[in-house]
């Protein structure tokens, strides 16, 4: 197998390799993949599978970088922690008892490498009465700050700080305070925010009527708001800082696989997994750039990777231990998995399709349909061997399957660095850049360099000139067709970002974590329009990021630092 590149090696050394009690690294990257493969394959023994053969398959799958599970699996499998999931949602009820129980649970989950999402919609609004103390309530935003500072204090085994998603329903009386909460720099820096909207809100918006803000404690209508004003406020805040994003709760619950267990009101930190309280999900991503040969998708290889990937994730779910008993119970009931993809833009380059084209949208849809169908074939086969997930009888699935969900598109912030591929389904950010933390190591898009050499326009001077630039569209000596293949996040229009996200969402059980980039010159109205389009496209949620907006990067705790 090819040696790992310098980025992968650095990331693994800084964050992933096993350490002794003194903090010294005690394994090589190769040993990491063996540790994880051996640990996950242990699950096979319970179902009469071949442990050794599976271990060898899992090792090859990961070491070849064809597929990687989410960070907690790579970090914790076969260690004392053994917590393998990245995505959690915790319940928060309207009592101090519940709030501080959730704070403690958050601490435990962050310590184990997971990220947490919460709906704060059940909390009584600020200024409401508190019977016990005769005082006034602090409201959701104030309590979110308690979660935020807890996160701040807990470095995950010294490896990374935790991440949270805070959700508030658009009908909550504190919604304006929530929308503008991150305007002040440094506030809630460990939170992504999302406003939960439903069709009641959107219908009011369309018919130009007011909607009700309701106190969740009493059920009483507190006042009415103009939905246009609230959407404007959301768009203005997003224009400034990228927060809040938006969730479409009715759309999310259309796909709720087990509605009898409850209505879904929140997602994990980056939005790709809508979950019930105490659910958790293990993610894994197929590296698409390694699944095309000579300009064609290698469908057979892709099928094999997806099948083995689902098996690996189901084994991981079996082997994972969770820090809270309620989670253990829920996870075993639904067995939610999130298999997704990374290196989508790499694959587009390989098959010669520009990101900003109708063809790319069609290609994305066909590709994900294939991945999704194969993931379900694999889950069905596992159900034959191991039995369906326990809540299957009350689920929307007609045939027995092993998992309530199989697919999700994660941001792959770190694992795409390890795999050295374009992240998730995003367009590339630039073609050549320097990671200063890597002792000034220059990172180039190998596909671009190869093409430049093939087509005879390569020169070190050219690479120097495009270095750290976020677009190469105005470089005269690069042929147009090559320019088109290497459109960056900035070159791709917002509408195309949405169309690609929608093409994937159509074939994903969970959700798609995607940033819709807009140029610095975009107006607040442009962002409002994007929210409208996102709903029309049937997205479950999304985030808009305006170039040059204040970037409070929740997950910006770069593994390379
Ligand atoms: P990775 O590449 O490390 O596997 P992703 O960037 O794909 O992770 O993120 C997937 C999910 O992992 C996020 O939605 C979130 O739930 C969780 N996650 C990511 N980064 C963090 C972090 N620093 N702390 C806690 N959870 C995180």
Boltz pocket constraint, residues with backbone or C-beta under 6 A from the ligand:
constraints:
  - pocket:
      binder: B
      contacts: [[A, 69], [A, 70], [A, 71], [A, 72], [A, 86], [A, 87], [A, 88], [A, 113], [A, 114], [A, 115], [A, 116], [A, 160], [A, 161], [A, 162], [A, 163], [A, 268], [A, 269], [A, 270], [A, 271], [A, 272], [A, 283], [A, 410], [A, 411], [A, 412], [A, 413], [A, 414], [A, 415], [A, 416], [A, 554], [A, 555], [A, 557]]
      max_distance: 6.0
